[in-house]
Amino acid sequence: MSLLIFLCIGLAIGLILQTIRVRQLRHELAEEQLRDPLTGLYQRPHLFALSEREVNRAQRSLHKMAVLIADMDHCADINAKYGLHAGDLALKRLAECALGSVRDFDLVGRYSGEEVALVLPDTDYKGAMVVAERLRKLVKKQPVQLENQEEFYVSITIGLAALSTETETLEDILVAADTALQAAKQLGIDRIEASPASLPMSI
């Protein structure tokens, strides 16, 4: 009788563990679908959904918030000279450096083809500029190495925008950061430009 009880208990424990494992696998699969397969960063729709919450939270609590959009410089030239795989490796480098430049609760996602967006809660203009400069230097610090041991260096240009009014939406702050990025690219590469509305009055 006791053996039967032990067998039943063992079977019940096994079923419970199997159920837990199935749930874990479903969660992992759902998480994978939310991430870009090349870089491992959040896909654009999921990044936007999470960022909307951060904008709302920042406005409710009157906290600061900033966004960076980083664009790989001369990506088309890299692809033309070294091949499309080299461009992928360069983008992976940008993604790794972006993740290495932020806090656990910051959001990093693939914004477009060669662009990565960083959403920085509880961060003002000065704090965002520190992150942007850290990222800019980190990306160009070491070369990207190809399978044939050939190497090349990459750089990025960054547009920065900080939440400046209580009525701004996520779209507003992204447009401001993207506009700053386009302004930066007109001035050159390997640089950071901030949206004029994000600048402190003393600057």
C-alpha positions as CSV (number, residue, x, y, z in Angstrom):
1,M,0.0,0.0,0.0
2,S,2.8,2.4,1.0
3,L,4.6,1.6,-2.3
4,L,1.4,2.6,-4.2
5,I,1.2,5.9,-2.3
6,F,4.8,6.6,-3.1
7,L,4.3,5.9,-6.8
8,C,1.2,8.2,-6.8
9,I,3.2,10.9,-5.1
10,G,6.0,10.5,-7.5
11,L,3.7,10.6,-10.5
12,A,2.0,13.7,-9.2
13,I,5.4,15.5,-8.6
14,G,6.4,14.5,-12.2
15,L,3.2,15.9,-13.6
16,I,3.7,19.2,-11.7
17,L,7.3,19.5,-12.9
18,Q,6.3,18.7,-16.4
19,T,3.6,21.4,-16.3
20,I,6.1,23.9,-14.9
21,R,8.5,23.1,-17.7
22,V,5.9,23.4,-20.4
23,R,4.9,26.8,-19.1
24,Q,8.6,27.8,-19.0
25,L,9.1,26.7,-22.6
26,R,6.0,28.7,-23.7
27,H,7.3,31.8,-21.9
28,E,10.7,31.4,-23.6
29,L,9.0,30.9,-27.0
30,A,6.9,34.0,-26.5
31,E,9.9,36.0,-25.4
32,E,11.9,34.9,-28.5
33,Q,9.0,36.1,-30.7
34,L,9.3,39.5,-29.1
35,R,13.0,39.8,-29.9
36,D,14.9,40.5,-33.2
37,P,16.6,37.2,-34.3
38,L,19.8,38.9,-35.4
39,T,20.5,41.2,-32.4
40,G,18.5,39.7,-29.6
41,L,17.0,43.1,-29.0
42,Y,13.3,43.9,-28.6
43,Q,11.4,44.0,-31.9
44,R,10.1,47.4,-32.7
45,P,6.4,46.8,-31.8
46,H,7.3,45.3,-28.4
47,L,9.8,48.1,-27.7
48,F,7.0,50.7,-28.5
49,A,4.5,49.0,-26.2
50,L,7.0,48.9,-23.3
51,S,8.1,52.5,-24.0
52,E,4.5,53.8,-24.0
53,R,4.2,52.6,-20.5
54,E,7.4,54.3,-19.5
55,V,6.2,57.6,-21.0
56,N,2.9,57.4,-19.1
57,R,4.7,56.5,-15.9
58,A,7.1,59.4,-16.3
59,Q,4.3,61.8,-16.9
60,R,2.3,60.6,-13.9
61,S,5.2,60.7,-11.5
62,L,6.7,63.9,-13.1
63,H,10.0,62.0,-13.7
64,K,12.5,62.5,-16.5
65,M,12.9,60.3,-19.5
66,A,15.1,60.3,-22.5
67,V,15.5,58.4,-25.8
68,L,18.6,57.8,-28.0
69,I,18.5,56.6,-31.6
70,A,21.9,55.2,-32.7
71,D,22.6,54.7,-36.4
72,M,25.5,52.7,-37.8
73,D,27.7,54.9,-39.9
74,H,28.4,53.8,-43.5
75,C,26.6,50.5,-43.2
76,A,26.0,50.4,-47.0
77,D,29.8,50.8,-47.5
78,I,30.5,48.0,-45.1
79,N,28.1,45.7,-46.9
80,A,29.6,46.6,-50.2
81,K,33.2,46.1,-49.2
82,Y,33.0,43.1,-46.8
83,G,29.6,41.6,-47.6
84,L,26.2,41.5,-45.9
85,H,27.4,39.2,-43.2
86,A,29.9,42.0,-42.1
87,G,27.0,44.4,-41.8
88,D,25.2,41.9,-39.6
89,L,28.2,41.6,-37.4
90,A,28.5,45.3,-37.1
91,L,24.9,45.6,-36.1
92,K,25.4,42.9,-33.5
93,R,28.3,44.9,-32.2
94,L,26.1,47.9,-31.8
95,A,23.4,45.8,-30.0
96,E,25.9,44.3,-27.6
97,C,27.4,47.7,-26.8
98,A,24.0,49.2,-26.3
99,L,23.0,46.5,-23.8
100,G,26.4,47.0,-22.1
101,S,25.8,50.8,-21.8
102,V,22.5,50.8,-20.0
103,R,20.9,49.7,-16.7
104,D,18.7,46.6,-16.2
105,F,15.5,48.5,-16.5
106,D,16.4,50.6,-19.6
107,L,14.8,49.4,-22.8
108,V,16.8,48.6,-26.0
109,G,15.3,47.6,-29.3
110,R,15.9,47.5,-33.0
111,Y,14.4,50.7,-34.4
112,S,15.0,50.1,-38.1
113,G,17.5,48.4,-40.4
114,E,20.7,49.9,-39.0
115,E,19.2,51.8,-36.0
116,V,18.9,50.9,-32.4
117,A,16.7,52.8,-29.9
118,L,17.5,53.2,-26.2
119,V,14.7,54.3,-23.9
120,L,16.0,55.6,-20.6
121,P,13.5,56.0,-17.7
122,D,14.4,58.4,-14.9
123,T,17.1,60.0,-17.1
124,D,17.5,63.7,-17.9
125,Y,19.4,65.3,-20.8
126,K,22.8,65.2,-19.0
127,G,22.3,61.5,-18.0
128,A,21.3,60.6,-21.5
129,M,24.3,62.4,-22.9
130,V,26.6,60.3,-20.6
131,V,25.0,57.1,-21.9
132,A,25.2,58.3,-25.5
133,E,28.9,59.2,-25.2
134,R,29.7,55.9,-23.5
135,L,27.9,54.0,-26.3
136,R,29.6,56.0,-29.0
137,K,33.1,55.3,-27.6
138,L,32.4,51.6,-26.8
139,V,31.2,50.8,-30.4
140,K,34.4,52.1,-32.0
141,K,36.8,50.8,-29.3
142,Q,37.5,47.4,-30.9
143,P,37.4,46.2,-34.5
144,V,34.8,43.8,-35.9
145,Q,36.5,40.6,-36.9
146,L,35.4,38.5,-39.9
147,E,35.9,34.7,-40.2
148,N,38.9,35.2,-42.5
149,Q,40.5,37.3,-39.7
150,E,40.0,40.5,-41.6
151,E,39.0,43.4,-39.4
152,F,37.2,46.7,-39.7
153,Y,36.1,49.5,-37.3
154,V,32.7,51.0,-37.1
155,S,31.2,54.1,-35.6
156,I,27.7,55.4,-34.8
157,T,25.9,58.7,-34.9
158,I,23.3,59.3,-32.2
159,G,20.2,61.5,-31.9
160,L,19.0,62.4,-28.4
161,A,15.7,63.6,-27.0
162,A,14.4,64.1,-23.5
163,L,10.8,64.3,-22.4
164,S,10.1,68.0,-22.0
165,T,6.4,68.4,-21.6
166,E,3.6,66.6,-19.8
167,T,1.6,66.3,-23.1
168,E,4.4,64.6,-25.2
169,T,3.7,61.2,-26.5
170,L,6.1,58.4,-27.3
171,E,5.8,59.3,-31.0
172,D,6.7,62.9,-30.2
173,I,9.9,62.0,-28.4
174,L,10.9,59.5,-31.0
175,V,10.4,62.0,-33.8
176,A,12.5,64.5,-31.8
177,A,15.3,62.0,-31.4
178,D,15.2,61.0,-35.1
179,T,15.2,64.6,-36.1
180,A,18.3,65.2,-34.0
181,L,19.9,62.1,-35.6
182,Q,19.3,63.5,-39.1
183,A,20.7,66.8,-38.0
184,A,23.8,65.0,-36.7
185,K,24.3,63.1,-39.9
186,Q,24.2,66.3,-41.9
187,L,27.0,67.7,-39.8
188,G,29.1,64.5,-40.1
189,I,29.4,61.1,-38.5
190,D,30.5,59.6,-35.2
191,R,28.8,62.3,-33.2
192,I,25.8,63.1,-30.9
193,E,23.2,65.7,-31.4
194,A,20.3,66.5,-29.1
195,S,16.9,67.9,-29.9
196,P,16.8,71.6,-29.1
197,A,13.8,71.2,-26.9
198,S,15.8,68.7,-24.8
199,L,18.6,71.1,-23.9
200,P,18.6,72.6,-20.4
201,M,18.1,76.3,-20.4
202,S,21.6,76.9,-19.1
203,I,23.1,75.3,-22.2
